[in-house]
């Protein structure tokens, strides 16, 4: 028998037993309840982040934002993951890869290396690829990307215009676009983020 809290699609990041034990809200027993609790927390975090200018290209801010997004639900929110996942760099590479991403993104912005949308798509892809947290990386990196766009005079991405947490055709298109970007093909992701 499967655990209804752990139901996921093949692109979801599974939690270790220790990570799952760090669930703060003891009433949650279904995936739907978890998604609702996390979404309520994310709405609070968005209000906090959008209330003033933030340095999105700061590891401290990215960790703080993850904690704000998931800290009412998970004890590990805002902490760099300590377990290997089905996606993401090895644990020991996270800090180095994250620092490199932030440095690269600053360089791209300062030098106009790419259009703002392409910079944001590249930033998003690499942040998801690094997968710095136990879970919530997609939602975190989508919001961080939107904040990056706003901070640089752009408009938030539409991200396919639907909820990307629940399994759907649109989520599949998003995951496929990320996988194409893993192979240095940003065309699908660039089209998806504005669809």
Order of alpha helices (4+ residues) and beta strands (2+ residues): alpha-alpha-alpha-alpha-alpha-alpha-alpha-alpha
